[in-house]
Amino acid sequence: MNKAATMEIPINSNGDTGTLTEDDSLEQAAKLQWSLEEKVGSSTSTMDLQQVMVSGPNLNETSIVSGGYGGTAEGIIPTSSIKGPAVRYNAEFNKRIPVTGIGSNMHHSSSSSSVADEGSRGVAVEKLDFVKKWGLNTYKCTKQMISERFGRGSRTVDLELEAQIEVLRDTKRKYESVLRLARALTNHFYSMVQTQHALGDTFADLSQKSPELRDEFGYNAETQKLLCKNGETLLGAINFFVSSVNTLVNKTMEDTLQTIKLYENARLEFDAYRADLEELSLGPRDAVTMVRIDGAQAQYQVHKDKYERLRSDVVIKLKFLEENKVKVMHKQLLLFHNAISAYFAGNQQQLEQTLKQFNIKLKPPGADKPSWLEEP
């Protein structure tokens, strides 16, 4: 009996040779190939793969022997005759494996979040500074106001300007009273005109249904209709008077008073920072105090400029307001007088001429009512 043919692969990796059976050699080759594929497929195992190739078996130095255990060397096939190594390390293989930029995405997200955090932090710091400045300014102004009220602090006084401001406020109160009474007159007179209109219609209807009193009812119907027409003309004049006075009081005067309020607030801030500067100037002159004095001096100058600018605005507005008030009220008072006199004198032509003189156009009856197309 001949012994089974075996494959002998002597391995000369470290200078030692060994004999493996055919099954063991195939199993080792398969394990080697699997480990190489596994390590090449990983993006972080380049150095491990190179170490395996160095320390692993060199197939160029192996030989395949066919025959039995006692066979001759004639069946030996040197593997060195095969061109190229059985397994070759390809350095370009790792470059073909795409590696996703996880690190770059994480860096980008972290950088964007850090920018957002810095932006929100900057906004918070700005708000905090604003609240701090507002609180300090409010404290100084409140302290100055209390000091003035109790007679402990000094205040900047412009006697001429404050007298003009007080006259304006008193004039506004009186004009508001005139406006309120003129509106009341308009409402009452409108009710009277509506009553005259209804009374004229009733007289006209009775003149048709009462033949024995036709003339008497007819005369009264015509009189009431004429009074109603003149009353509507007078209402147009009074409404124009009320509208003009309302514009003068609630827009022109109110705008000037708003500027006066800003001026008074600026005066209070100016006195508050002036008192603060005076208080610091009376204290010791060390390095820290000098820095605070310089800051107080700068704030004092800023509020002084603001105070003088608003004072100049108030003076100019008071001057123009007085001129405008005289011009407007001269025209409106003349209109009111002529219209009332013509109405109660029964002079219809003079009443209509007064409206033409002041370019007042009356709305036709029913002009305020929506048309039948606009009705729901």
Phi, psi and chi 1 to 4 in degrees:
 res  aa     phi    psi   chi1   chi2   chi3   chi4
   1 MET       -  130.3  -64.7  -79.7  -55.8      -
   2 ASN   -85.6  145.0  -67.1  -31.3      -      -
   3 LYS   -72.0  151.9  -65.4 -178.4  178.9  179.3
   4 ALA   -62.9  141.7      -      -      -      -
   5 ALA   -68.5  135.2      -      -      -      -
   6 THR  -125.9  163.7   60.1      -      -      -
   7 MET  -113.4  123.2  179.4  179.1  -64.0      -
   8 GLU  -109.7  123.9 -178.5  179.0  -13.6      -
   9 ILE  -121.7   95.8  -55.2  177.3      -      -
  10 PRO   -72.2  133.1   -7.7   21.0      -      -
  11 ILE  -111.8  125.8  -62.2  176.9      -      -
  12 ASN  -117.5   69.6 -172.1    9.9      -      -
  13 SER   -92.4  -40.6   59.0      -      -      -
  14 ASN  -119.0   21.2  -63.6  -38.2      -      -
  15 GLY    93.7   -4.2      -      -      -      -
  16 ASP  -108.2  148.8  -61.3  -29.0      -      -
  17 THR  -114.8  150.7   60.1      -      -      -
  18 GLY  -143.4  159.2      -      -      -      -
  19 THR  -114.2  125.2  -56.8      -      -      -
  20 LEU  -120.3  148.5  -62.5  175.0      -      -
  21 THR   -74.7  169.1   62.4      -      -      -
  22 GLU   -64.0  -42.6  179.8 -179.8    4.7      -
  23 ASP   -67.3  -41.3  -64.9  -23.4      -      -
  24 ASP   -64.7  -39.0  -66.9  -22.3      -      -
  25 SER   -65.9  -41.7   63.6      -      -      -
  26 LEU   -66.0  -39.0  -67.5  176.1      -      -
  27 GLU   -65.6  -38.9 -177.0  178.3   -3.3      -
  28 GLN   -68.0  -40.1 -177.8  176.7   -1.8      -
  29 ALA   -62.6  -39.8      -      -      -      -
  30 ALA   -65.9  -42.7      -      -      -      -
  31 LYS   -63.9  -37.7  -71.2 -178.1  178.3 -179.8
  32 LEU   -64.1  -45.3  176.6   61.8      -      -
  33 GLN   -63.9  -40.4 -177.9  178.4    1.9      -
  34 TRP   -63.3  -42.6  176.5   83.1      -      -
  35 SER   -66.9  -35.2   62.2      -      -      -
  36 LEU   -67.2  -43.7  -70.4  176.2      -      -
  37 GLU   -63.6  -39.7  -68.3  176.8   -6.1      -
  38 GLU   -64.9  -41.3 -178.0 -178.6    8.4      -
  39 LYS   -77.3  -32.4  -67.1  178.4  179.4  179.0
  40 VAL   -69.1  -36.5  169.7      -      -      -
  41 GLY   -67.6  -17.9      -      -      -      -
  42 SER   -87.6  137.6  176.2      -      -      -
  43 SER   -77.4   -6.3   61.1      -      -      -
  44 THR  -119.4   16.8   60.0      -      -      -
  45 SER  -119.8   30.0   61.0      -      -      -
  46 THR   -65.2  -44.1  -55.8      -      -      -
  47 MET   -67.4  -36.7  -63.1  -58.7  -62.6      -
  48 ASP   -64.7  -38.8  -65.2  -21.3      -      -
  49 LEU   -65.7  -42.6  178.9   60.0      -      -
  50 GLN   -62.8  -36.8  -66.8  176.4   -5.6      -
  51 GLN   -67.4  -38.0 -176.7  177.4    1.1      -
  52 VAL   -63.6  -41.5  170.1      -      -      -
  53 MET   -66.3  -31.5  -67.5  -59.8  -60.8      -
  54 VAL   -75.4  -45.7  172.5      -      -      -
  55 SER   -85.2  -12.6   61.0      -      -      -
  56 GLY   -78.8  177.0      -      -      -      -
  57 PRO   -68.4  142.5   27.0  -33.9      -      -
  58 ASN   -98.3  108.6 -170.8   -7.5      -      -
  59 LEU   -70.1  -16.5  -63.6 -176.5      -      -
  60 ASN   -69.4  -21.5  -70.4  -28.1      -      -
  61 GLU  -100.1   12.0  -61.2  177.1    0.1      -
  62 THR   -98.7  162.0   61.5      -      -      -
  63 SER  -140.7  147.6   60.2      -      -      -
  64 ILE  -106.4  124.6  -58.1  174.9      -      -
  65 VAL  -113.1  128.1 -179.8      -      -      -
  66 SER  -111.0  146.1   62.9      -      -      -
  67 GLY   120.3 -173.1      -      -      -      -
  68 GLY   -84.5 -171.8      -      -      -      -
  69 TYR   -67.5  -28.0  -69.7  107.7      -      -
  70 GLY  -104.8   20.5      -      -      -      -
  71 GLY   -69.8  161.4      -      -      -      -
  72 THR   -84.2  176.6   61.9      -      -      -
  73 ALA   -80.4    1.2      -      -      -      -
  74 GLU   -66.8  -29.3  -65.0  178.0   -3.9      -
  75 GLY   -84.0    4.7      -      -      -      -
  76 ILE   -81.0  128.3  -62.0  175.0      -      -
  77 ILE  -113.5  106.7  -57.4  174.2      -      -
  78 PRO   -68.2  131.8   25.0  -32.0      -      -
  79 THR   -77.6   -9.2   57.6      -      -      -
  80 SER   -67.8  -16.7   59.4      -      -      -
  81 SER   -73.9  -16.4   62.1      -      -      -
  82 ILE   -80.6  125.9  -57.6  175.2      -      -
  83 LYS   -73.9  129.8  -63.5 -179.3  178.7 -179.7
  84 GLY    84.3  149.9      -      -      -      -
  85 PRO   -72.5  155.0   27.4  -33.9      -      -
  86 ALA   -67.5  -38.0      -      -      -      -
  87 VAL  -125.4  124.9  179.0      -      -      -
  88 ARG  -123.0  133.6  177.8  179.6  -64.3  175.9
  89 TYR   -78.8  124.8  169.5   69.1      -      -
  90 ASN  -105.8  109.5 -171.6    1.2      -      -
  91 ALA   -71.4  -22.0      -      -      -      -
  92 GLU   -79.0   -9.7  -62.8  -66.5  -30.1      -
  93 PHE   -65.4  -39.5 -176.1   75.7      -      -
  94 ASN   -64.8  -28.5  -72.4  -25.1      -      -
  95 LYS   -72.4  -22.5  -61.3 -179.7 -179.9  179.6
  96 ARG   -79.0  -16.6  -58.9  175.6 -173.5  175.1
  97 ILE   -83.7  114.7  -57.6  175.2      -      -
  98 PRO   -71.0  132.2   26.2  -33.0      -      -
  99 VAL  -111.7  116.4 -179.8      -      -      -
 100 THR   -67.0  144.4   57.2      -      -      -
 101 GLY   -82.7   65.8      -      -      -      -
 102 ILE   -63.8  -43.2  -60.3  177.2      -      -
 103 GLY   -63.7  -39.3      -      -      -      -
 104 SER   -67.4  -39.6   61.2      -      -      -
 105 ASN   -64.1  -41.6  -68.8  -24.5      -      -
 106 MET   -64.0  -38.2  -66.8  177.4   63.9      -
 107 HIS   -66.9  -40.1  176.8   70.1      -      -
 108 HIS   -66.4  -44.5  178.1   69.2      -      -
 109 SER   -64.6  -40.3   61.1      -      -      -
 110 SER   -66.7  -37.4   62.3      -      -      -
 111 SER   -68.2  -41.5   61.8      -      -      -
 112 SER   -65.7  -40.0   60.3      -      -      -
 113 SER   -65.4  -36.4   62.6      -      -      -
 114 SER   -67.0  -37.3   63.2      -      -      -
 115 VAL   -64.6  -42.2  170.7      -      -      -
 116 ALA   -63.8  -39.9      -      -      -      -
 117 ASP   -63.7  -40.4  -67.4  -19.6      -      -
 118 GLU   -65.4  -39.1  -69.3  178.0   -0.8      -
 119 GLY   -65.0  -45.3      -      -      -      -
 120 SER   -65.0  -35.1   60.5      -      -      -
 121 ARG   -66.6  -38.7 -168.8  179.2  -60.6  110.4
 122 GLY   -65.2  -40.2      -      -      -      -
 123 VAL   -64.2  -40.8  173.0      -      -      -
 124 ALA   -64.0  -38.8      -      -      -      -
 125 VAL   -65.8  -41.1  170.3      -      -      -
 126 GLU   -62.9  -42.9  -69.7  179.7   -0.9      -
 127 LYS   -64.2  -39.9  -70.0 -176.9  178.0  179.7
 128 LEU   -64.1  -41.2 -177.0   60.9      -      -
 129 ASP   -64.1  -40.5  -68.2  -20.0      -      -
 130 PHE   -63.8  -44.9  173.9   77.6      -      -
 131 VAL   -63.7  -38.1  172.0      -      -      -
 132 LYS   -63.8  -45.7 -177.6  179.1  178.0 -178.9
 133 LYS   -65.9  -41.1  -67.7  179.0 -179.5  178.6
 134 TRP   -63.4  -42.8  174.7   82.6      -      -
 135 GLY   -63.8  -41.1      -      -      -      -
 136 LEU   -65.7  -42.0 -178.0   61.0      -      -
 137 ASN   -66.0  -40.8 -175.1   71.9      -      -
 138 THR   -64.2  -39.8  -55.9      -      -      -
 139 TYR   -62.4  -45.6  166.2   73.9      -      -
 140 LYS   -63.8  -43.5  -68.8 -179.7 -179.4  -64.3
 141 CYS   -67.9  -39.1  -67.4      -      -      -
 142 THR   -64.7  -41.1  -54.6      -      -      -
 143 LYS   -62.1  -42.1  179.7 -179.3  176.5 -177.8
 144 GLN   -67.4  -39.2  176.3   66.4   22.2      -
 145 MET   -64.6  -43.1 -175.1 -174.8  -58.3      -
 146 ILE   -65.7  -39.2  -65.2  174.1      -      -
 147 SER   -63.6  -40.7  -61.5      -      -      -
 148 GLU   -67.4  -38.3  -68.5  178.0    1.5      -
 149 ARG   -67.7  -36.1 -177.1  162.5  -61.4  179.8
 150 PHE   -92.9    6.7  -72.4   95.5      -      -
 151 GLY    74.3   21.7      -      -      -      -
 152 ARG   -98.2  -21.7  -62.0  177.3 -178.6  175.9
 153 GLY  -114.2  161.0      -      -      -      -
 154 SER   -97.5  153.9   60.9      -      -      -
 155 ARG  -135.8  152.4   63.4 -173.7  -61.4  -94.1
 156 THR   -78.9  128.6  -57.1      -      -      -
 157 VAL  -125.1  130.3  179.2      -      -      -
 158 ASP  -118.5   95.9 -170.1  -25.2      -      -
 159 LEU   -60.8  -44.7  -64.1  176.7      -      -
 160 GLU   -64.6  -45.1 -178.0  179.7   -1.5      -
 161 LEU   -67.8  -41.1 -177.2   58.7      -      -
 162 GLU   -66.8  -31.2  -70.0 -171.9   -0.3      -
 163 ALA   -66.6  -41.8      -      -      -      -
 164 GLN   -64.2  -38.7  -66.2  178.6    4.3      -
 165 ILE   -65.1  -41.6  -67.6  173.1      -      -
 166 GLU   -65.6  -38.1 -171.0   59.5   33.1      -
 167 VAL   -63.7  -40.8  169.2      -      -      -
 168 LEU   -62.8  -43.9  172.0   61.3      -      -
 169 ARG   -65.4  -39.1  -73.7  172.7  174.3  162.6
 170 ASP   -67.0  -39.4 -176.4   64.7      -      -
 171 THR   -64.5  -39.3  -57.6      -      -      -
 172 LYS   -64.6  -40.8 -174.7  174.0 -176.4  -67.9
 173 ARG   -62.2  -41.5  -74.6 -168.7  -65.4  -92.4
 174 LYS   -69.6  -39.5  -67.2  179.0  178.9  178.3
 175 TYR   -67.7  -33.4  -84.6   43.9      -      -
 176 GLU   -64.5  -36.0  -73.4  174.2  -16.2      -
 177 SER   -65.8  -43.2  177.5      -      -      -
 178 VAL   -61.0  -41.4  170.5      -      -      -
 179 LEU   -64.1  -42.5 -177.6   61.8      -      -
 180 ARG   -64.1  -42.2 -177.3  174.8   61.2 -104.5
 181 LEU   -69.3  -37.3  -66.2  173.6      -      -
 182 ALA   -66.3  -36.7      -      -      -      -
 183 ARG   -66.7  -38.7  -75.9  173.0  173.5  169.1
 184 ALA   -64.1  -42.3      -      -      -      -
 185 LEU   -60.6  -40.9  175.3   63.6      -      -
 186 THR   -62.2  -43.7  -56.9      -      -      -
 187 ASN   -65.3  -44.1  -66.2  -28.8      -      -
 188 HIS   -67.2  -41.9  -66.7  -44.2      -      -
 189 PHE   -67.9  -34.2 -163.0   77.5      -      -
 190 TYR   -64.1  -40.6  175.9   77.6      -      -
 191 SER   -64.2  -38.6  -61.4      -      -      -
 192 MET   -66.0  -40.8 -172.9 -175.4   72.5      -
 193 VAL   -64.3  -41.0  170.5      -      -      -
 194 GLN   -64.4  -37.0  -65.8  -61.4  -44.0      -
 195 THR   -67.2  -42.4  -56.8      -      -      -
 196 GLN   -62.4  -38.1  -71.2  175.3  -18.0      -
 197 HIS   -64.4  -45.4 -173.3  -85.0      -      -
 198 ALA   -66.5  -39.0      -      -      -      -
 199 LEU   -65.3  -39.5 -172.0   59.3      -      -
 200 GLY   -63.2  -40.7      -      -      -      -
 201 ASP   -64.4  -38.2  -67.9  -19.9      -      -
 202 THR   -66.8  -42.9  -57.6      -      -      -
 203 PHE   -62.4  -41.3  -75.1  156.4      -      -
 204 ALA   -64.0  -38.6      -      -      -      -
 205 ASP   -68.3  -39.8 -177.5   63.6      -      -
 206 LEU   -69.4  -30.6  -72.2  174.3      -      -
 207 SER   -65.7  -26.9   67.1      -      -      -
 208 GLN   -81.6  -29.7  -61.3  -66.8  -29.9      -
 209 LYS   -98.4   -7.6  -64.0  179.4 -179.9 -179.8
 210 SER  -124.3   91.0  -58.5      -      -      -
 211 PRO   -62.1  -32.7  -22.0   34.4      -      -
 212 GLU   -72.2  -20.3   65.3  -80.6    2.7      -
 213 LEU  -120.3   25.2  -63.3  172.9      -      -
 214 ARG   -61.5  -44.9  179.1  177.5  -58.5  172.4
 215 ASP   -67.4  -43.4  -65.3  -22.1      -      -
 216 GLU   -63.9  -47.4  -71.3   79.7   -0.6      -
 217 PHE   -63.6  -34.7  -81.5  124.5      -      -
 218 GLY   -66.5  -43.2      -      -      -      -
 219 TYR   -59.2  -46.6  -63.2  151.9      -      -
 220 ASN   -66.3  -35.6  -76.4  -83.3      -      -
 221 ALA   -64.7  -42.9      -      -      -      -
 222 GLU   -65.1  -40.6  -68.1  -64.5  -29.7      -
 223 THR   -62.5  -46.2  -58.0      -      -      -
 224 GLN   -65.4  -37.1  -65.3  -60.1  -38.5      -
 225 LYS   -66.7  -38.0  -71.9 -178.1  179.9  179.5
 226 LEU   -67.1  -42.9 -179.3   60.7      -      -
 227 LEU   -62.5  -38.2  -69.6  173.1      -      -
 228 CYS   -65.4  -40.5 -179.1      -      -      -
 229 LYS   -65.4  -45.7 -178.5  179.3  179.5 -178.5
 230 ASN   -65.1  -35.9  -67.3  -19.4      -      -
 231 GLY   -63.3  -39.8      -      -      -      -
 232 GLU   -64.4  -36.0  -69.2  176.2   -8.6      -
 233 THR   -65.9  -43.1  -54.4      -      -      -
 234 LEU   -64.9  -37.7  178.8   60.8      -      -
 235 LEU   -60.6  -37.7  -84.9  175.7      -      -
 236 GLY   -62.2  -40.7      -      -      -      -
 237 ALA   -67.6  -42.3      -      -      -      -
 238 ILE   -67.2  -39.5  -63.1  176.4      -      -
 239 ASN   -63.0  -37.4  -74.9  -30.6      -      -
 240 PHE   -66.2  -40.2 -174.3   75.6      -      -
 241 PHE   -62.3  -45.3  172.7   81.3      -      -
 242 VAL   -64.0  -42.5  169.7      -      -      -
 243 SER   -63.2  -41.2  176.4      -      -      -
 244 SER   -68.8  -41.8  -60.7      -      -      -
 245 VAL   -66.8  -38.0  174.5      -      -      -
 246 ASN   -62.4  -41.4  179.0   67.6      -      -
 247 THR   -63.7  -41.0  -58.6      -      -      -
 248 LEU   -65.2  -42.5  177.1   64.4      -      -
 249 VAL   -79.0  -50.7  172.7      -      -      -
 250 ASN   -91.6   -5.4  -66.2  -38.0      -      -
 251 LYS  -120.7  -59.9  -68.8 -174.5  178.6 -179.7
 252 THR   -67.7  -52.7  -51.2      -      -      -
 253 MET   -65.7  -39.6  -69.4 -175.2  178.0      -
 254 GLU   -64.8  -36.2 -173.4   63.4   28.2      -
 255 ASP   -64.4  -41.9  177.6   70.1      -      -
 256 THR   -65.0  -39.0  -55.1      -      -      -
 257 LEU   -67.4  -32.7  -71.3  174.5      -      -
 258 GLN   -64.2  -40.8  -71.2  -64.3  -31.5      -
 259 THR   -65.1  -35.9  -53.8      -      -      -
 260 ILE   -65.4  -38.8  -69.6  173.2      -      -
 261 LYS   -62.4  -42.5  -70.3 -179.9 -179.8  178.9
 262 LEU   -62.8  -39.0  -64.8  176.6      -      -
 263 TYR   -64.1  -42.8  158.2   73.8      -      -
 264 GLU   -66.1  -38.3  -68.7  176.6  -15.9      -
 265 ASN   -65.1  -39.8  -67.7  -25.8      -      -
 266 ALA   -66.3  -36.0      -      -      -      -
 267 ARG   -63.8  -41.3 -162.3  -84.9  -50.0  163.4
 268 LEU   -65.6  -43.0 -177.3   63.1      -      -
 269 GLU   -64.2  -41.3  -68.6  178.3   -7.1      -
 270 PHE   -61.3  -45.4  166.3   66.9      -      -
 271 ASP   -66.6  -34.8  -74.9  -22.1      -      -
 272 ALA   -65.3  -46.3      -      -      -      -
 273 TYR   -73.4  -28.1  -77.3   91.8      -      -
 274 ARG   -66.5  -44.0  176.8 -177.6   54.8   80.0
 275 ALA   -64.5  -36.7      -      -      -      -
 276 ASP   -64.8  -41.6 -172.8   35.8      -      -
 277 LEU   -65.7  -41.7  178.5   60.8      -      -
 278 GLU   -63.0  -39.3  -68.1  175.2   -5.7      -
 279 GLU   -65.3  -41.3 -177.1  179.2   -5.2      -
 280 LEU   -68.1  -35.2  -70.7  174.2      -      -
 281 SER   -67.2  -25.7  -59.9      -      -      -
 282 LEU   -81.9  -10.9  -64.6  175.6      -      -
 283 GLY   -86.8 -173.4      -      -      -      -
 284 PRO   -66.5  155.3   23.8  -33.0      -      -
 285 ARG  -108.1   57.8  -63.4  -59.9 -176.4   92.6
 286 ASP   -86.8 -177.8   54.5   -1.2      -      -
 287 ALA   -64.5  -43.1      -      -      -      -
 288 VAL   -66.2  -41.7  177.5      -      -      -
 289 THR   -66.4  -36.4  -53.8      -      -      -
 290 MET   -64.8  -37.1  -68.5  -56.6  -61.8      -
 291 VAL   -64.6  -42.9  173.3      -      -      -
 292 ARG   -66.1  -35.9  -65.1  180.0   59.9 -173.5
 293 ILE   -66.1  -40.3  -70.5  176.0      -      -
 294 ASP   -62.5  -42.6  -67.4  -21.1      -      -
 295 GLY   -64.3  -41.8      -      -      -      -
 296 ALA   -65.4  -35.8      -      -      -      -
 297 GLN   -65.0  -40.3 -179.4   68.4   36.0      -
 298 ALA   -65.7  -44.7      -      -      -      -
 299 GLN   -64.3  -37.2  -68.8  -65.8  -33.7      -
 300 TYR   -62.3  -42.1  164.5   78.7      -      -
 301 GLN   -67.4  -38.8 -170.9   63.0   38.1      -
 302 VAL   -62.3  -47.6  168.9      -      -      -
 303 HIS   -73.6  -26.2  -72.0   85.8      -      -
 304 LYS   -67.6  -43.5 -179.5 -178.8  178.9 -178.7
 305 ASP   -62.3  -41.4  -64.8  -19.9      -      -
 306 LYS   -63.5  -41.9  179.8 -179.6  178.3 -178.7
 307 TYR   -63.5  -45.5  163.5   74.2      -      -
 308 GLU   -67.3  -35.9  -68.4  178.9  -10.0      -
 309 ARG   -65.5  -45.3 -176.8  179.6   67.9 -107.6
 310 LEU   -69.7  -31.7  -72.7  173.1      -      -
 311 ARG   -63.3  -43.4 -179.8 -176.3  177.3  -80.3
 312 SER   -63.4  -39.1  176.7      -      -      -
 313 ASP   -63.6  -40.8  -67.1  -16.6      -      -
 314 VAL   -64.6  -42.4  169.7      -      -      -
 315 VAL   -61.5  -43.7  171.1      -      -      -
 316 ILE   -66.1  -44.1  -66.6  173.6      -      -
 317 LYS   -67.0  -37.3  -75.9 -164.8  173.2 -175.0
 318 LEU   -63.4  -38.1  -75.3  174.2      -      -
 319 LYS   -65.9  -47.7  179.9 -179.6  178.0 -179.4
 320 PHE   -69.1  -33.9  -78.0  108.5      -      -
 321 LEU   -63.9  -41.6  174.6   61.8      -      -
 322 GLU   -63.1  -43.3 -175.1   65.0   23.2      -
 323 GLU   -64.3  -43.0  -64.9  176.5   -3.5      -
 324 ASN   -67.8  -38.8 -172.1   31.7      -      -
 325 LYS   -62.7  -44.8 -179.0 -167.6   70.7  173.3
 326 VAL   -63.7  -42.6  172.2      -      -      -
 327 LYS   -65.2  -46.3 -178.5  178.8  178.6 -179.5
 328 VAL   -68.2  -47.4  169.8      -      -      -
 329 MET   -70.2  -30.2  -68.6  -52.1  -62.6      -
 330 HIS   -60.5  -44.6  173.9   76.1      -      -
 331 LYS   -69.0  -44.4  177.1 -179.7  178.3 -179.8
 332 GLN   -71.0  -37.3  -64.2  -56.4  -41.2      -
 333 LEU   -68.9  -36.7  -70.1  173.6      -      -
 334 LEU   -64.7  -40.9 -176.1   62.0      -      -
 335 LEU   -62.7  -46.5  164.6   67.5      -      -
 336 PHE   -62.6  -43.2 -168.7   81.5      -      -
 337 HIS   -65.3  -48.6  173.7  -92.4      -      -
 338 ASN   -64.5  -39.4  -67.7  -17.7      -      -
 339 ALA   -68.7  -45.2      -      -      -      -
 340 ILE   -64.2  -42.6  -67.6  -69.3      -      -
 341 SER   -63.4  -44.4  -60.2      -      -      -
 342 ALA   -66.6  -36.4      -      -      -      -
 343 TYR   -67.8  -50.8  172.6   79.2      -      -
 344 PHE   -75.2  -16.7  -75.6   99.6      -      -
 345 ALA   -83.9   -8.0      -      -      -      -
 346 GLY    74.1   19.5      -      -      -      -
 347 ASN   -93.9   93.2 -167.5  -18.6      -      -
 348 GLN   -67.8  -38.4 -178.7 -179.3    0.0      -
 349 GLN   -65.3  -43.1  -65.9 -179.1   -7.1      -
 350 GLN   -65.2  -36.0 -176.4  179.9   -3.5      -
 351 LEU   -64.4  -44.3 -177.6   60.0      -      -
 352 GLU   -67.9  -35.6  -66.3  177.1   -7.0      -
 353 GLN   -65.8  -33.9 -175.0   65.1   28.1      -
 354 THR   -64.1  -41.8  -59.5      -      -      -
 355 LEU   -66.2  -38.2  -91.5   64.8      -      -
 356 LYS   -67.6  -35.1  -69.4  179.9 -179.4  179.6
 357 GLN   -62.5  -35.2  178.5 -177.8   -3.1      -
 358 PHE  -102.5   13.9  -67.0   95.2      -      -
 359 ASN    55.5   47.8  -62.9  -38.0      -      -
 360 ILE  -102.0  123.9  -58.2  174.8      -      -
 361 LYS  -108.6  127.2  -64.9 -178.3  179.7  179.6
 362 LEU   -83.5  143.9  -62.5  178.0      -      -
 363 LYS   -79.7  138.7  -66.1 -178.2  179.7  179.9
 364 PRO   -66.1  154.6   23.0  -32.4      -      -
 365 PRO   -58.4  135.4  -22.8   32.7      -      -
 366 GLY    79.8   11.6      -      -      -      -
 367 ALA   -71.1  -28.6      -      -      -      -
 368 ASP   -78.9  -16.0  -63.8  -26.1      -      -
 369 LYS   -81.0  142.6  -62.5 -179.9 -179.5  179.9
 370 PRO   -71.1  152.3   24.6  -32.9      -      -
 371 SER   -73.0  168.8   63.9      -      -      -
 372 TRP   -67.1  -20.7   61.2  -86.6      -      -
 373 LEU   -73.5  -28.1  -66.3  173.6      -      -
 374 GLU   -89.9  -10.3  -61.3  176.1   -4.4      -
 375 GLU   -72.3  143.2  -67.2  179.8   -4.6      -
 376 PRO   -70.1      -   24.9  -32.9      -      -
